C-alpha cells in the first residue's frame, strides 16, 4: 500500500525501483531482529567496562569492591557473545553502525539500578538457565521495550518499526524462551527464510498487478460508488480496493474472506474512520458481481 501510494504520487516512476525497495523493506525485519539482540549483548557486556573503571579507582568504595560481573557468565549472554551464526549475521548486516554507545550506557545504568538485577547478582547460584532467561527477559521487556529513549532509537533507524514491531518483538521473546543448549535463532531455520522470500515475492507481485491493472480495476470500482466520485475518496481507500481486486483476480490460492478481512484491518489502521465500512460494502458488492461474471476463480485452499 505504501509503495503504491508513493509510486503514484509522482508520474513516470520506474516500477522496478519500487519493487526493489519493497523487497528490501521486507528483509529489514532481519536487521531489526539483530539490532535488538545486539543491544541486549552490548548492555550486558558493558559490565566488563564498568568493572575496569571501578578497579582503576585509587580509593574504592564498598560497592566498588563488591561489584558483581555475574551477568557476563549469564548463559544467554555467553550464547550472544559466541554463537558463530549470530556474529556472522550481525557483521553481514553491519549492525554495529546502529549501536549508540551513549544509549548502551544509559540502558545499562537503568538495568543495574533495578531491584530485579540486584536480586539476580546477589543470588549465590550460578549457571541457572531459568534465572538467566528471567533476567535477560527483564532487560528486554522492562528496560528496552519500556524505554521511550530506546524505542525512539529503533524508530530513527528503521522507519517500518511500527509495522514490523509485533513480529520482531515476538521473535526475540521466542529466542529468550527457547534457547536451551544453544542460541535458538530464526535465521538458521530454513522454513523462516523461505517464508520471508515468499512474503517478499508476494508483495512484489501484488504491487505489480495493482499498478498494471489500475484502469481495469477502476472500471469495476466506479459503478459501485453510486454518488461517490473517485476523486473525492480517500486515496488510500481506492488503493486498498484495487489491491483487494488484484487478490480476487490474480491470486487464486488466497480465500476471498481472507482478502476482505485483511483490507478491512489495513483500512482501520491507516485510513479514515469511515473507510472500513465503506471498503467492506464496496468489496462485498464487487465480490458478488465478479463471481456471477466468473471473474474470480479460486483453487485449493482459496476455493474452500
N, C-alpha and C positions, 0 to 999 in steps of 0.2 A: 504494500500500500504506500509506504513512504517513498520507495524508489519510483513508483509510477507517478505519484504526485510531483516529485522532484523533476522527473523526466519531462512531464507535460507542462511544467511551469514555463519552460523555455522551448522555443521551436527549434527544429532541425538539430536535435541532440543525437549523439552516437549511441545507439541502443546497446551495442556491445560493451561500452564503458560502464553503463548502468548494470548490465548483467554481471560484469566482473566485480563491481562494487558490492552487489548483492551477495555474491558467492563469498567474498572476503568477509563481509559482516557476519555471515553465518559462522565462520570459523573463529571469529573474535571471542566467542563463548569460551574457547580453549584458553585464550590469553587471560580472561577474567578469572577463570578457574585457577590458573597458575599464579596469577597476581596475588590472590588472597592466601593461597598455600605458602607462597614465599614470604608474605608479611608475617604469617604465623612463625615461620622458621627464623626470620631475622629478629623478630621481637624476642623470641626465646634465646637466641644466640647472643643478644645484647648483654645477657647476664655475664658473659666472659669479659666483655669490655668493662662492665661495671665492677667486676671483681679486680681487674687490673688497676683501676683507678683507686679503689679502696686500699689495695695492697701497697700502692705507691705513696699513700699519705704518711707524713712524718709522725703525726700524732693521730692514732686511731681510736675511734670510739668503740664502745662495746658492740654496737650494731655493726661497725666495720669488721671487727674481729670475728663476729659470729655470722658473717654474710654467707648465705647458702647458694651454692651453684647446682642444687638438685635438679632444676628444670633442664639442665644440659644433658642429664642422663635419662630424661624422660624418653620412653621408648618411641613415641611418635616423633619427637624432635630428632632422635637418632635416625629414624627412617628418612625424614625430610633432608637430613644432612648427608645421608649416604646412599640413598636409592639412586642407582645409575640412570634409570629411565626418567625419573623426575628431574635430575640435574641436566640431562641431555635436552629434555623438552624445554626446560627453563632457559637454557642457552640458545636453543633453536629460535625461540620467540623473543629472545633478548629482554627477558622480564626485568633484569636489573635496571634498565633505563627508567622503569616506573617507580623504583624504590626511593622514597624520600627519607633521608636519614633523620631529619627532624621529627617526622611523623612516627618513625620507628621508636625514637627516644620518648616521645610523648605517650605512645601507646604502652611502651614498656613500663613507664612510671605509673600509669594508671593500673596496669596489671599487677605490679609488685606491691602496690599500696592497698590492694583489695584484701578483704578477710579470707576469701577463698584461696588466694595464693599463699597467704601466711599460714593457713591451716595445712596446705599442701607441703610446704617446705619444713614445717615443724613436726610433721608426721615422720616417725623414725623408719617406717617401712620404705623399701626401695624396690624398683623393678616390679611394681604392681600395675599391671596393664590397665585395669579398670580405673584406678586412681589417675593414672597418666592420661587416659582418654578424657576423664572428667575435667581435669584442669585445662586441657587443650580446648575442649568444647566450651569451657567458661571463657577462655581467651577469645575464642571465635565469636560466640554468641553475645556474651555480656560486655566484652570490651570493644571488639572491632565492629560488629554489626550494630551495636548500640551507640556508636560514636558518630556524631554528625560530621566531625572532622575527617574521619576515615571514609565515610560514605561520600563525602564531598570529593575526596581524592579519587575514589573509584569513578565517580561521575565525570570528573575532569579528564580522566584518561580514557574512559570508554563511554561514548555518547549513547550507546544502546543498553546501558546498565539497567535502566528502568524496565525495559522489555525482557532482558535476559536474567534478571536477578533471581527469580524463583528457581529456575533451572540450576544456576550456578550455586546458590545457597544450599539447595538440597543435595547437590553432587558432593560438595565439600563435607557436609554433615555425614554423608554416607562414607566418605574416606575415613573420618574420625571413628565412626561406629564400627566399620567392618575391617579396619586394619588390625590384624592379629599377629601372625607370624611374619608379615611383610606389609609394606605400604600398599593398600588396596586402591590403586589408581585406575582411572577410567580409560586413559588413552592406551593402555595395554590391552584393552578389550576390543577385539575385532568388531563385535556387534555394534558397539558405540560408534566406532569410526565409520562403519558402513551406514549407520543411522544418520550421522551428520552429513555424509555425502548424499544420502537420499533426500534429506531436507533441503540441502543446498541446490541440488538439481531440480527438485520440485519447485522451489522458489523461482529459479531462473526460468523454468518452463512456463510457470503461471504468469510471470512478468511479461514474457514474450507474447504469449497468447492474448493477454489482455490488451497489450499495445496494438498488436497486429489486427485484432478484430474489433477495434473501437467503433468504427462506423456501423458494422453489422449489429453489434450489441445495443447501440443507441437506438437503432431502428426497432428493436424488440422492446426496449425500455420505454421509449417516449409515449406510445399509445396507452400505457398503464398509468401514466401520471395525471390523467384527467385534466384538472385545472392547473396543474403544475407545469412550469417551464423549466427545462434542464438548466437554463442559465440562472434561474433563481434558487436552485437547490444547492445545498452544501456540496462543495466539490468532492469531498471525501465520500459522501453518500453515493454519488454517481460512480466513483471509482470502485467502491465496495460492491455495488450492484453488478458492474462489469466483471469484476473478479469472480463473483459468485456464478455468473453466466459461463465464464471460462471453465469453472469446475464442473458445472452442469454438463457442458457440451464436450469437453476435451480431456476429462479425467474420469474415465469410466469406472475406476475402482473405488472412487470416493462416494459414499452414500449421500443422497440428496439431503437427508436430515442433518447429517454431519456438517455439510457445507452451510446450510441455513443457520444452524446454531453457532457455528464459528463466526460468521459475519455479523450476527446479532451481538455477539460478545465484543467483537472489534469495534462496532459502531458505538456500543455503550461506553467503551473505554476511551475512544479517540474523537468521536464526532459530537453532534449536538444532543441535548436531552430528548428531543423528539425523533432522533434518527432511528433508534431501534425499532419502534413501532412502524415507522414509515418503510424501512427496508424489509421488515417482516411481511407487511402487506403486499408490497410490490413483488417480492420473491415468490410468495405463495401463489400470486396471480400468474406470474410468469411460468412457474413450475407446472401448473395445471395446463396452461395453453401449450407449452412446449412438449409435454407428454402426449397430448392429443395429436400434435403435429409430428410426433416421433423425432423430435429434435434432441431428446435426451435418451441415450442408450447406455445403461449401466450394466456392468458384468461382475460376476463373482460376488465379493462382499458388498460392492456398491449396489448390486441388484437387490440383495437381501435388506 
